[in-house]
Amino acid sequence: MILSHRMSRFCWLAASIFLLVGCEPNVPKTKTGSTSASTSTEAAAHSAEKPKTNVTGGAAAGLKRLIILTNGDSPFWDACREGLLTAKNELKLNDVGLDAVLDVNDGTAQGQLAKLQQYGTQSDIAGVGVSAIDAKNVAIADELRAMQKKGIKILTIDSDVDRTQFGDARYAFIGTDNLTGGKVLGKCAKELKPDGGEFVTFVGLKGAQNAIERIGGFAEGAGEKFIDKDTMTDETDKTKARDNVRNAIRNHPNLSVLVGIWSYNAPAIVDIVTEANRRKDFTIVVFDAEPTAITAMAEGSIDAMVVQNPFAMGYEGIRLLDALVRDQKDVLEKMLPNYGKPGGDIFDTGLKVVVPSAESALNPNHFPGVEFLTLEKFQLWLKKYGLTGS
């Protein structure tokens, strides 16, 4: 839903009064290291006055749009939307002729390409941040390049294009260091199950850069005692995601570790393991913290979560697009101080390791440089910023 011009002006007036009394909230902070992660801890952030609506579609009359295009539909993107809306409000985008919206892809490369092609024909598009659904998709990369030639600013958010082949198709990447994230998740499995075992990874699409890096990182972090039996894809179909878990358990009798790579894979794993009454037979480690996954961990059904910061992806994505559109060189230099150098086009939004309680076999010493939280402390962090998942 798009706010009316009158309501938008009212919101900005209220926000201005709010700021005048001296309240400046903070973006959910990250503690992982990269050339730009430290700037995330300094950025303005989550506001109690932030609207909760889904802002998709065309911009209000006369406004240019900054769009974040997802790879599919998942609760993961709810937190990203919250960050986007916070940035829209705190950067006062409407006052400078801009709007910020989240657009949801259908989970296919063709759907993403069609949306990008549509953006390229619309005169009100100023910038796009896209979660690339297929890192090596030439057509998507070519369309991003074509949009740049038309003056549209391009970022990748959450999942990058293949940096070697298509790094020139976007200005920068904002999101998790997914290779490191995969290694951290593998380290979780290694410490929880020192004798190793057979594992299967579950993901939407193998070709997404975040999937490639997380799966590869998991194997590296887990080590040679862990045997990779399969990577099962579901093409973002939630029913197929559950069927994949059911089939993996049936087809691999010695399977002992289940690994969720995309956010909705966690609840799919939990559903089937619970259905089969096999919890004691599996170590379950997953990426992300959908609301149902948080509940599942509280109930003892997940051993460890490696959690990203989609709120920061939404906030920082819009902040960087705004800076590019308005040529704010000071903001660009602050966010990407090493731009032009190897790795200087990556803004790392950080990671957290979340465990059920202090009684977990995992502890902060296993993950130097990564924020480590019990579920209780993680839930307090979510509550602080008005989030239900991350």
Contacts in CASP RR format, 6 or more apart in sequence:
PFRMAT RR
TARGET T0000
AUTHOR 0000-0000-0000
METHOD contacts of the structure
MODEL  1
MILSHRMSRFCWLAASIFLLVGCEPNVPKTKTGSTSASTSTEAAAHSAEK
PKTNVTGGAAAGLKRLIILTNGDSPFWDACREGLLTAKNELKLNDVGLDA
VLDVNDGTAQGQLAKLQQYGTQSDIAGVGVSAIDAKNVAIADELRAMQKK
GIKILTIDSDVDRTQFGDARYAFIGTDNLTGGKVLGKCAKELKPDGGEFV
TFVGLKGAQNAIERIGGFAEGAGEKFIDKDTMTDETDKTKARDNVRNAIR
NHPNLSVLVGIWSYNAPAIVDIVTEANRRKDFTIVVFDAEPTAITAMAEG
SIDAMVVQNPFAMGYEGIRLLDALVRDQKDVLEKMLPNYGKPGGDIFDTG
LKVVVPSAESALNPNHFPGVEFLTLEKFQLWLKKYGLTGS
1 53 0 8 1.000
1 54 0 8 1.000
1 55 0 8 1.000
2 55 0 8 1.000
2 57 0 8 1.000
2 58 0 8 1.000
2 59 0 8 1.000
2 60 0 8 1.000
2 99 0 8 1.000
2 101 0 8 1.000
3 11 0 8 1.000
3 51 0 8 1.000
3 53 0 8 1.000
3 55 0 8 1.000
3 60 0 8 1.000
4 60 0 8 1.000
5 60 0 8 1.000
5 61 0 8 1.000
8 60 0 8 1.000
8 94 0 8 1.000
9 94 0 8 1.000
11 49 0 8 1.000
11 51 0 8 1.000
11 89 0 8 1.000
12 89 0 8 1.000
12 92 0 8 1.000
12 94 0 8 1.000
12 95 0 8 1.000
14 49 0 8 1.000
15 47 0 8 1.000
15 49 0 8 1.000
15 89 0 8 1.000
15 90 0 8 1.000
15 92 0 8 1.000
18 47 0 8 1.000
18 49 0 8 1.000
24 44 0 8 1.000
25 44 0 8 1.000
25 45 0 8 1.000
25 46 0 8 1.000
25 47 0 8 1.000
25 48 0 8 1.000
26 41 0 8 1.000
26 43 0 8 1.000
26 44 0 8 1.000
26 45 0 8 1.000
26 46 0 8 1.000
27 40 0 8 1.000
27 41 0 8 1.000
27 43 0 8 1.000
27 44 0 8 1.000
27 45 0 8 1.000
27 46 0 8 1.000
27 86 0 8 1.000
27 311 0 8 1.000
27 312 0 8 1.000
27 315 0 8 1.000
27 316 0 8 1.000
28 45 0 8 1.000
28 46 0 8 1.000
28 309 0 8 1.000
28 311 0 8 1.000
28 312 0 8 1.000
28 381 0 8 1.000
28 384 0 8 1.000
28 385 0 8 1.000
28 387 0 8 1.000
28 390 0 8 1.000
29 40 0 8 1.000
29 41 0 8 1.000
30 37 0 8 1.000
30 40 0 8 1.000
30 41 0 8 1.000
30 309 0 8 1.000
30 312 0 8 1.000
30 348 0 8 1.000
30 349 0 8 1.000
30 350 0 8 1.000
30 351 0 8 1.000
30 371 0 8 1.000
31 37 0 8 1.000
31 350 0 8 1.000
31 369 0 8 1.000
31 370 0 8 1.000
31 371 0 8 1.000
32 177 0 8 1.000
32 180 0 8 1.000
32 348 0 8 1.000
32 350 0 8 1.000
32 351 0 8 1.000
32 369 0 8 1.000
32 370 0 8 1.000
32 371 0 8 1.000
33 348 0 8 1.000
33 350 0 8 1.000
33 369 0 8 1.000
34 177 0 8 1.000
34 346 0 8 1.000
34 347 0 8 1.000
34 348 0 8 1.000
34 350 0 8 1.000
35 336 0 8 1.000
35 337 0 8 1.000
35 338 0 8 1.000
35 343 0 8 1.000
35 344 0 8 1.000
35 346 0 8 1.000
35 348 0 8 1.000
36 335 0 8 1.000
36 336 0 8 1.000
36 337 0 8 1.000
36 338 0 8 1.000
36 344 0 8 1.000
36 346 0 8 1.000
36 347 0 8 1.000
36 348 0 8 1.000
37 347 0 8 1.000
37 348 0 8 1.000
37 349 0 8 1.000
37 350 0 8 1.000
39 334 0 8 1.000
39 335 0 8 1.000
39 337 0 8 1.000
39 347 0 8 1.000
40 309 0 8 1.000
40 312 0 8 1.000
40 316 0 8 1.000
40 347 0 8 1.000
40 348 0 8 1.000
40 349 0 8 1.000
40 350 0 8 1.000
43 312 0 8 1.000
43 315 0 8 1.000
43 316 0 8 1.000
43 319 0 8 1.000
44 90 0 8 1.000
45 86 0 8 1.000
45 90 0 8 1.000
45 315 0 8 1.000
45 385 0 8 1.000
46 82 0 8 1.000
46 83 0 8 1.000
46 86 0 8 1.000
46 311 0 8 1.000
46 385 0 8 1.000
46 386 0 8 1.000
46 387 0 8 1.000
47 86 0 8 1.000
47 89 0 8 1.000
47 90 0 8 1.000
49 89 0 8 1.000
50 82 0 8 1.000
50 83 0 8 1.000
50 85 0 8 1.000
50 86 0 8 1.000
50 89 0 8 1.000
51 85 0 8 1.000
51 89 0 8 1.000
52 82 0 8 1.000
52 85 0 8 1.000
53 85 0 8 1.000
54 81 0 8 1.000
54 102 0 8 1.000
55 81 0 8 1.000
55 84 0 8 1.000
55 85 0 8 1.000
55 88 0 8 1.000
55 99 0 8 1.000
55 100 0 8 1.000
55 101 0 8 1.000
55 102 0 8 1.000
56 101 0 8 1.000
56 102 0 8 1.000
56 103 0 8 1.000
56 104 0 8 1.000
57 101 0 8 1.000
57 103 0 8 1.000
58 65 0 8 1.000
58 99 0 8 1.000
58 101 0 8 1.000
58 124 0 8 1.000
59 65 0 8 1.000
59 99 0 8 1.000
59 101 0 8 1.000
59 124 0 8 1.000
60 94 0 8 1.000
60 99 0 8 1.000
62 97 0 8 1.000
62 124 0 8 1.000
63 94 0 8 1.000
63 97 0 8 1.000
63 98 0 8 1.000
63 99 0 8 1.000
63 124 0 8 1.000
64 97 0 8 1.000
64 98 0 8 1.000
64 99 0 8 1.000
64 124 0 8 1.000
64 125 0 8 1.000
64 126 0 8 1.000
64 325 0 8 1.000
65 98 0 8 1.000
65 99 0 8 1.000
65 100 0 8 1.000
65 101 0 8 1.000
65 124 0 8 1.000
65 125 0 8 1.000
65 126 0 8 1.000
65 127 0 8 1.000
66 93 0 8 1.000
66 98 0 8 1.000
66 99 0 8 1.000
66 100 0 8 1.000
66 101 0 8 1.000
66 126 0 8 1.000
66 127 0 8 1.000
66 128 0 8 1.000
66 318 0 8 1.000
66 321 0 8 1.000
66 322 0 8 1.000
66 325 0 8 1.000
67 100 0 8 1.000
67 101 0 8 1.000
67 102 0 8 1.000
67 103 0 8 1.000
67 119 0 8 1.000
67 125 0 8 1.000
67 127 0 8 1.000
67 128 0 8 1.000
67 129 0 8 1.000
68 80 0 8 1.000
68 84 0 8 1.000
68 100 0 8 1.000
68 101 0 8 1.000
68 102 0 8 1.000
68 103 0 8 1.000
68 128 0 8 1.000
68 129 0 8 1.000
68 130 0 8 1.000
68 131 0 8 1.000
68 157 0 8 1.000
68 314 0 8 1.000
68 317 0 8 1.000
68 318 0 8 1.000
69 103 0 8 1.000
69 105 0 8 1.000
69 112 0 8 1.000
69 115 0 8 1.000
69 116 0 8 1.000
69 128 0 8 1.000
69 129 0 8 1.000
69 130 0 8 1.000
69 131 0 8 1.000
70 77 0 8 1.000
70 80 0 8 1.000
70 102 0 8 1.000
70 103 0 8 1.000
70 104 0 8 1.000
70 105 0 8 1.000
70 131 0 8 1.000
70 158 0 8 1.000
71 105 0 8 1.000
71 107 0 8 1.000
71 112 0 8 1.000
71 131 0 8 1.000
71 132 0 8 1.000
71 133 0 8 1.000
71 158 0 8 1.000
71 159 0 8 1.000
71 205 0 8 1.000
71 208 0 8 1.000
71 236 0 8 1.000
72 104 0 8 1.000
72 105 0 8 1.000
72 106 0 8 1.000
72 107 0 8 1.000
72 131 0 8 1.000
72 133 0 8 1.000
72 236 0 8 1.000
73 104 0 8 1.000
73 105 0 8 1.000
73 106 0 8 1.000
73 107 0 8 1.000
73 236 0 8 1.000
74 236 0 8 1.000
74 262 0 8 1.000
74 263 0 8 1.000
74 264 0 8 1.000
74 290 0 8 1.000
75 263 0 8 1.000
75 264 0 8 1.000
75 290 0 8 1.000
75 291 0 8 1.000
75 292 0 8 1.000
75 388 0 8 1.000
75 389 0 8 1.000
76 262 0 8 1.000
76 263 0 8 1.000
76 264 0 8 1.000
76 288 0 8 1.000
76 290 0 8 1.000
76 308 0 8 1.000
76 310 0 8 1.000
77 102 0 8 1.000
77 104 0 8 1.000
77 310 0 8 1.000
78 388 0 8 1.000
78 389 0 8 1.000
79 310 0 8 1.000
79 311 0 8 1.000
79 387 0 8 1.000
79 388 0 8 1.000
79 389 0 8 1.000
79 390 0 8 1.000
80 102 0 8 1.000
80 157 0 8 1.000
80 158 0 8 1.000
80 310 0 8 1.000
80 311 0 8 1.000
80 313 0 8 1.000
80 314 0 8 1.000
81 102 0 8 1.000
81 314 0 8 1.000
82 311 0 8 1.000
82 385 0 8 1.000
82 386 0 8 1.000
82 387 0 8 1.000
83 311 0 8 1.000
83 312 0 8 1.000
83 313 0 8 1.000
83 314 0 8 1.000
83 315 0 8 1.000
83 318 0 8 1.000
84 100 0 8 1.000
84 101 0 8 1.000
84 102 0 8 1.000
84 314 0 8 1.000
84 315 0 8 1.000
84 317 0 8 1.000
84 318 0 8 1.000
85 100 0 8 1.000
86 311 0 8 1.000
86 315 0 8 1.000
87 93 0 8 1.000
87 100 0 8 1.000
87 314 0 8 1.000
87 315 0 8 1.000
87 316 0 8 1.000
87 317 0 8 1.000
87 318 0 8 1.000
87 319 0 8 1.000
87 322 0 8 1.000
88 94 0 8 1.000
88 99 0 8 1.000
88 100 0 8 1.000
88 318 0 8 1.000
91 318 0 8 1.000
91 319 0 8 1.000
91 322 0 8 1.000
93 99 0 8 1.000
93 100 0 8 1.000
93 318 0 8 1.000
93 322 0 8 1.000
96 326 0 8 1.000
98 126 0 8 1.000
98 322 0 8 1.000
98 325 0 8 1.000
100 318 0 8 1.000
103 115 0 8 1.000
105 111 0 8 1.000
105 112 0 8 1.000
105 115 0 8 1.000
105 131 0 8 1.000
105 133 0 8 1.000
107 133 0 8 1.000
107 205 0 8 1.000
107 235 0 8 1.000
107 236 0 8 1.000
108 133 0 8 1.000
108 235 0 8 1.000
109 133 0 8 1.000
109 134 0 8 1.000
109 137 0 8 1.000
109 139 0 8 1.000
109 140 0 8 1.000
112 130 0 8 1.000
112 132 0 8 1.000
112 133 0 8 1.000
112 134 0 8 1.000
112 140 0 8 1.000
113 137 0 8 1.000
113 139 0 8 1.000
113 140 0 8 1.000
113 143 0 8 1.000
116 128 0 8 1.000
116 130 0 8 1.000
116 140 0 8 1.000
116 143 0 8 1.000
116 144 0 8 1.000
116 147 0 8 1.000
117 143 0 8 1.000
119 125 0 8 1.000
119 128 0 8 1.000
119 147 0 8 1.000
119 152 0 8 1.000
120 143 0 8 1.000
120 146 0 8 1.000
120 147 0 8 1.000
120 150 0 8 1.000
120 152 0 8 1.000
125 147 0 8 1.000
125 152 0 8 1.000
126 152 0 8 1.000
126 153 0 8 1.000
126 321 0 8 1.000
126 325 0 8 1.000
127 152 0 8 1.000
127 153 0 8 1.000
127 154 0 8 1.000
127 155 0 8 1.000
127 321 0 8 1.000
127 324 0 8 1.000
127 325 0 8 1.000
128 147 0 8 1.000
128 152 0 8 1.000
128 153 0 8 1.000
128 154 0 8 1.000
128 155 0 8 1.000
128 321 0 8 1.000
129 154 0 8 1.000
129 155 0 8 1.000
129 156 0 8 1.000
129 157 0 8 1.000
129 170 0 8 1.000
129 317 0 8 1.000
129 321 0 8 1.000
130 144 0 8 1.000
130 154 0 8 1.000
130 155 0 8 1.000
130 156 0 8 1.000
130 157 0 8 1.000
130 170 0 8 1.000
131 156 0 8 1.000
131 157 0 8 1.000
131 158 0 8 1.000
131 159 0 8 1.000
132 140 0 8 1.000
132 156 0 8 1.000
132 159 0 8 1.000
132 160 0 8 1.000
132 161 0 8 1.000
132 208 0 8 1.000
132 209 0 8 1.000
133 140 0 8 1.000
133 159 0 8 1.000
133 205 0 8 1.000
133 208 0 8 1.000
134 140 0 8 1.000
134 205 0 8 1.000
134 207 0 8 1.000
134 208 0 8 1.000
135 159 0 8 1.000
135 160 0 8 1.000
135 161 0 8 1.000
135 162 0 8 1.000
135 166 0 8 1.000
135 207 0 8 1.000
135 208 0 8 1.000
135 209 0 8 1.000
135 212 0 8 1.000
136 162 0 8 1.000
136 165 0 8 1.000
136 166 0 8 1.000
136 207 0 8 1.000
137 161 0 8 1.000
140 161 0 8 1.000
141 161 0 8 1.000
141 162 0 8 1.000
141 165 0 8 1.000
141 166 0 8 1.000
141 169 0 8 1.000
142 169 0 8 1.000
144 154 0 8 1.000
144 161 0 8 1.000
144 166 0 8 1.000
144 169 0 8 1.000
144 170 0 8 1.000
145 168 0 8 1.000
145 169 0 8 1.000
147 154 0 8 1.000
148 154 0 8 1.000
148 169 0 8 1.000
153 171 0 8 1.000
153 321 0 8 1.000
153 324 0 8 1.000
153 325 0 8 1.000
154 169 0 8 1.000
154 170 0 8 1.000
154 171 0 8 1.000
155 170 0 8 1.000
155 171 0 8 1.000
155 172 0 8 1.000
155 173 0 8 1.000
155 174 0 8 1.000
155 317 0 8 1.000
155 320 0 8 1.000
155 321 0 8 1.000
156 170 0 8 1.000
156 172 0 8 1.000
156 173 0 8 1.000
156 174 0 8 1.000
157 173 0 8 1.000
157 174 0 8 1.000
157 175 0 8 1.000
157 313 0 8 1.000
157 314 0 8 1.000
157 317 0 8 1.000
158 174 0 8 1.000
158 175 0 8 1.000
158 176 0 8 1.000
158 210 0 8 1.000
158 308 0 8 1.000
158 310 0 8 1.000
158 313 0 8 1.000
159 178 0 8 1.000
159 208 0 8 1.000
159 209 0 8 1.000
159 210 0 8 1.000
159 211 0 8 1.000
160 170 0 8 1.000
160 173 0 8 1.000
160 209 0 8 1.000
160 210 0 8 1.000
161 167 0 8 1.000
161 169 0 8 1.000
161 170 0 8 1.000
161 209 0 8 1.000
162 209 0 8 1.000
163 173 0 8 1.000
167 345 0 8 1.000
171 320 0 8 1.000
171 324 0 8 1.000
171 345 0 8 1.000
172 320 0 8 1.000
172 336 0 8 1.000
172 339 0 8 1.000
172 344 0 8 1.000
172 345 0 8 1.000
172 346 0 8 1.000
172 347 0 8 1.000
173 345 0 8 1.000
173 346 0 8 1.000
173 347 0 8 1.000
174 313 0 8 1.000
174 314 0 8 1.000
174 316 0 8 1.000
174 317 0 8 1.000
174 320 0 8 1.000
174 347 0 8 1.000
174 349 0 8 1.000
175 308 0 8 1.000
175 309 0 8 1.000
175 312 0 8 1.000
175 313 0 8 1.000
175 346 0 8 1.000
175 347 0 8 1.000
175 348 0 8 1.000
175 349 0 8 1.000
175 350 0 8 1.000
176 210 0 8 1.000
176 308 0 8 1.000
176 309 0 8 1.000
176 348 0 8 1.000
176 349 0 8 1.000
176 350 0 8 1.000
176 351 0 8 1.000
177 346 0 8 1.000
177 348 0 8 1.000
177 350 0 8 1.000
177 351 0 8 1.000
178 209 0 8 1.000
178 210 0 8 1.000
178 213 0 8 1.000
178 214 0 8 1.000
179 213 0 8 1.000
179 214 0 8 1.000
179 216 0 8 1.000
179 217 0 8 1.000
180 351 0 8 1.000
181 213 0 8 1.000
181 214 0 8 1.000
181 217 0 8 1.000
181 287 0 8 1.000
181 306 0 8 1.000
181 351 0 8 1.000
182 213 0 8 1.000
182 214 0 8 1.000
182 215 0 8 1.000
182 216 0 8 1.000
182 217 0 8 1.000
182 218 0 8 1.000
182 220 0 8 1.000
182 221 0 8 1.000
182 287 0 8 1.000
182 306 0 8 1.000
183 217 0 8 1.000
183 218 0 8 1.000
183 220 0 8 1.000
183 221 0 8 1.000
184 221 0 8 1.000
184 306 0 8 1.000
184 351 0 8 1.000
184 353 0 8 1.000
184 367 0 8 1.000
184 370 0 8 1.000
185 214 0 8 1.000
185 217 0 8 1.000
185 218 0 8 1.000
185 221 0 8 1.000
185 259 0 8 1.000
185 285 0 8 1.000
185 286 0 8 1.000
185 287 0 8 1.000
185 304 0 8 1.000
185 306 0 8 1.000
186 217 0 8 1.000
186 218 0 8 1.000
186 219 0 8 1.000
186 220 0 8 1.000
186 221 0 8 1.000
186 222 0 8 1.000
186 223 0 8 1.000
186 226 0 8 1.000
186 285 0 8 1.000
187 221 0 8 1.000
187 222 0 8 1.000
187 366 0 8 1.000
187 367 0 8 1.000
188 285 0 8 1.000
188 303 0 8 1.000
188 304 0 8 1.000
188 306 0 8 1.000
188 353 0 8 1.000
188 362 0 8 1.000
188 366 0 8 1.000
189 196 0 8 1.000
189 199 0 8 1.000
189 218 0 8 1.000
189 222 0 8 1.000
189 226 0 8 1.000
189 257 0 8 1.000
189 259 0 8 1.000
189 283 0 8 1.000
189 285 0 8 1.000
189 304 0 8 1.000
190 196 0 8 1.000
190 221 0 8 1.000
190 222 0 8 1.000
190 223 0 8 1.000
190 225 0 8 1.000
190 226 0 8 1.000
191 361 0 8 1.000
191 362 0 8 1.000
191 366 0 8 1.000
192 283 0 8 1.000
192 285 0 8 1.000
192 303 0 8 1.000
192 304 0 8 1.000
192 361 0 8 1.000
192 362 0 8 1.000
193 256 0 8 1.000
193 257 0 8 1.000
193 283 0 8 1.000
194 225 0 8 1.000
195 225 0 8 1.000
196 222 0 8 1.000
196 225 0 8 1.000
196 226 0 8 1.000
196 256 0 8 1.000
196 257 0 8 1.000
197 225 0 8 1.000
197 226 0 8 1.000
197 227 0 8 1.000
197 254 0 8 1.000
197 256 0 8 1.000
197 257 0 8 1.000
198 226 0 8 1.000
198 227 0 8 1.000
198 229 0 8 1.000
198 252 0 8 1.000
198 254 0 8 1.000
198 255 0 8 1.000
198 256 0 8 1.000
198 257 0 8 1.000
199 218 0 8 1.000
199 222 0 8 1.000
199 226 0 8 1.000
199 227 0 8 1.000
199 228 0 8 1.000
199 229 0 8 1.000
199 255 0 8 1.000
199 256 0 8 1.000
199 257 0 8 1.000
199 258 0 8 1.000
199 259 0 8 1.000
200 229 0 8 1.000
200 230 0 8 1.000
200 231 0 8 1.000
200 232 0 8 1.000
200 248 0 8 1.000
200 252 0 8 1.000
200 255 0 8 1.000
200 257 0 8 1.000
200 258 0 8 1.000
200 259 0 8 1.000
201 215 0 8 1.000
201 218 0 8 1.000
201 228 0 8 1.000
201 230 0 8 1.000
201 231 0 8 1.000
201 232 0 8 1.000
201 259 0 8 1.000
201 260 0 8 1.000
201 261 0 8 1.000
202 231 0 8 1.000
202 232 0 8 1.000
202 234 0 8 1.000
202 241 0 8 1.000
202 244 0 8 1.000
202 245 0 8 1.000
202 248 0 8 1.000
202 258 0 8 1.000
202 259 0 8 1.000
202 260 0 8 1.000
202 261 0 8 1.000
202 262 0 8 1.000
202 265 0 8 1.000
202 268 0 8 1.000
202 269 0 8 1.000
203 211 0 8 1.000
203 214 0 8 1.000
203 215 0 8 1.000
203 231 0 8 1.000
203 232 0 8 1.000
203 233 0 8 1.000
203 234 0 8 1.000
203 260 0 8 1.000
203 261 0 8 1.000
203 262 0 8 1.000
203 265 0 8 1.000
204 211 0 8 1.000
204 233 0 8 1.000
204 234 0 8 1.000
204 235 0 8 1.000
204 236 0 8 1.000
204 241 0 8 1.000
204 261 0 8 1.000
204 262 0 8 1.000
204 265 0 8 1.000
205 211 0 8 1.000
205 233 0 8 1.000
205 235 0 8 1.000
205 236 0 8 1.000
206 212 0 8 1.000
206 215 0 8 1.000
206 231 0 8 1.000
206 233 0 8 1.000
211 261 0 8 1.000
211 262 0 8 1.000
214 261 0 8 1.000
214 287 0 8 1.000
215 231 0 8 1.000
215 261 0 8 1.000
218 259 0 8 1.000
218 261 0 8 1.000
219 226 0 8 1.000
219 228 0 8 1.000
222 257 0 8 1.000
226 257 0 8 1.000
229 248 0 8 1.000
229 252 0 8 1.000
229 255 0 8 1.000
230 248 0 8 1.000
230 251 0 8 1.000
230 252 0 8 1.000
232 244 0 8 1.000
232 245 0 8 1.000
232 247 0 8 1.000
232 248 0 8 1.000
233 244 0 8 1.000
234 240 0 8 1.000
234 241 0 8 1.000
234 243 0 8 1.000
234 244 0 8 1.000
234 265 0 8 1.000
234 268 0 8 1.000
236 262 0 8 1.000
236 264 0 8 1.000
238 264 0 8 1.000
238 268 0 8 1.000
241 264 0 8 1.000
241 265 0 8 1.000
241 268 0 8 1.000
242 268 0 8 1.000
242 271 0 8 1.000
242 272 0 8 1.000
244 268 0 8 1.000
245 258 0 8 1.000
245 268 0 8 1.000
245 269 0 8 1.000
245 271 0 8 1.000
245 272 0 8 1.000
245 273 0 8 1.000
246 272 0 8 1.000
246 275 0 8 1.000
246 276 0 8 1.000
248 255 0 8 1.000
248 258 0 8 1.000
249 255 0 8 1.000
249 272 0 8 1.000
249 273 0 8 1.000
249 276 0 8 1.000
249 278 0 8 1.000
255 282 0 8 1.000
256 281 0 8 1.000
256 282 0 8 1.000
256 283 0 8 1.000
257 282 0 8 1.000
257 283 0 8 1.000
257 284 0 8 1.000
257 285 0 8 1.000
258 269 0 8 1.000
258 273 0 8 1.000
258 282 0 8 1.000
258 283 0 8 1.000
258 284 0 8 1.000
258 285 0 8 1.000
259 285 0 8 1.000
259 286 0 8 1.000
260 266 0 8 1.000
260 269 0 8 1.000
260 285 0 8 1.000
260 286 0 8 1.000
260 287 0 8 1.000
261 287 0 8 1.000
262 287 0 8 1.000
262 288 0 8 1.000
263 287 0 8 1.000
263 288 0 8 1.000
263 289 0 8 1.000
263 290 0 8 1.000
263 293 0 8 1.000
264 290 0 8 1.000
265 286 0 8 1.000
265 287 0 8 1.000
266 284 0 8 1.000
266 286 0 8 1.000
266 287 0 8 1.000
266 288 0 8 1.000
266 290 0 8 1.000
266 292 0 8 1.000
266 293 0 8 1.000
266 296 0 8 1.000
266 302 0 8 1.000
266 305 0 8 1.000
267 290 0 8 1.000
267 292 0 8 1.000
267 293 0 8 1.000
267 296 0 8 1.000
269 284 0 8 1.000
269 286 0 8 1.000
270 284 0 8 1.000
270 292 0 8 1.000
270 293 0 8 1.000
270 296 0 8 1.000
270 301 0 8 1.000
270 302 0 8 1.000
273 279 0 8 1.000
273 282 0 8 1.000
273 284 0 8 1.000
273 301 0 8 1.000
274 301 0 8 1.000
279 300 0 8 1.000
279 301 0 8 1.000
283 303 0 8 1.000
284 301 0 8 1.000
284 302 0 8 1.000
284 303 0 8 1.000
285 302 0 8 1.000
285 303 0 8 1.000
285 304 0 8 1.000
285 305 0 8 1.000
285 306 0 8 1.000
286 293 0 8 1.000
286 302 0 8 1.000
286 304 0 8 1.000
286 305 0 8 1.000
286 306 0 8 1.000
287 305 0 8 1.000
287 306 0 8 1.000
287 307 0 8 1.000
287 308 0 8 1.000
288 305 0 8 1.000
288 306 0 8 1.000
288 307 0 8 1.000
288 308 0 8 1.000
288 390 0 8 1.000
289 305 0 8 1.000
289 307 0 8 1.000
289 354 0 8 1.000
289 378 0 8 1.000
289 389 0 8 1.000
289 390 0 8 1.000
290 389 0 8 1.000
291 388 0 8 1.000
291 389 0 8 1.000
293 302 0 8 1.000
293 305 0 8 1.000
294 375 0 8 1.000
294 378 0 8 1.000
294 379 0 8 1.000
294 382 0 8 1.000
294 389 0 8 1.000
296 302 0 8 1.000
297 305 0 8 1.000
297 354 0 8 1.000
297 356 0 8 1.000
297 375 0 8 1.000
298 356 0 8 1.000
298 375 0 8 1.000
300 356 0 8 1.000
302 356 0 8 1.000
303 355 0 8 1.000
303 356 0 8 1.000
303 360 0 8 1.000
304 353 0 8 1.000
304 354 0 8 1.000
304 355 0 8 1.000
304 360 0 8 1.000
304 362 0 8 1.000
305 353 0 8 1.000
305 354 0 8 1.000
305 355 0 8 1.000
306 351 0 8 1.000
306 352 0 8 1.000
306 353 0 8 1.000
306 354 0 8 1.000
307 351 0 8 1.000
307 352 0 8 1.000
307 353 0 8 1.000
307 354 0 8 1.000
307 378 0 8 1.000
307 390 0 8 1.000
308 349 0 8 1.000
308 350 0 8 1.000
308 351 0 8 1.000
308 390 0 8 1.000
309 349 0 8 1.000
309 350 0 8 1.000
309 351 0 8 1.000
309 352 0 8 1.000
309 390 0 8 1.000
310 390 0 8 1.000
311 385 0 8 1.000
311 387 0 8 1.000
311 390 0 8 1.000
312 349 0 8 1.000
312 350 0 8 1.000
313 349 0 8 1.000
316 335 0 8 1.000
316 347 0 8 1.000
316 349 0 8 1.000
319 331 0 8 1.000
319 335 0 8 1.000
320 331 0 8 1.000
320 332 0 8 1.000
320 335 0 8 1.000
320 336 0 8 1.000
320 347 0 8 1.000
322 328 0 8 1.000
322 331 0 8 1.000
323 331 0 8 1.000
323 332 0 8 1.000
323 335 0 8 1.000
324 332 0 8 1.000
332 339 0 8 1.000
333 339 0 8 1.000
335 347 0 8 1.000
336 344 0 8 1.000
336 345 0 8 1.000
336 347 0 8 1.000
338 344 0 8 1.000
339 345 0 8 1.000
351 370 0 8 1.000
351 371 0 8 1.000
352 370 0 8 1.000
352 371 0 8 1.000
352 372 0 8 1.000
352 373 0 8 1.000
352 378 0 8 1.000
352 390 0 8 1.000
353 362 0 8 1.000
353 367 0 8 1.000
353 370 0 8 1.000
353 371 0 8 1.000
353 372 0 8 1.000
353 373 0 8 1.000
354 373 0 8 1.000
354 374 0 8 1.000
354 375 0 8 1.000
354 378 0 8 1.000
355 362 0 8 1.000
355 372 0 8 1.000
355 373 0 8 1.000
355 374 0 8 1.000
355 375 0 8 1.000
356 374 0 8 1.000
356 375 0 8 1.000
357 374 0 8 1.000
357 375 0 8 1.000
357 376 0 8 1.000
358 374 0 8 1.000
360 374 0 8 1.000
362 372 0 8 1.000
363 372 0 8 1.000
364 372 0 8 1.000
373 381 0 8 1.000
382 388 0 8 1.000
382 389 0 8 1.000
382 390 0 8 1.000
END
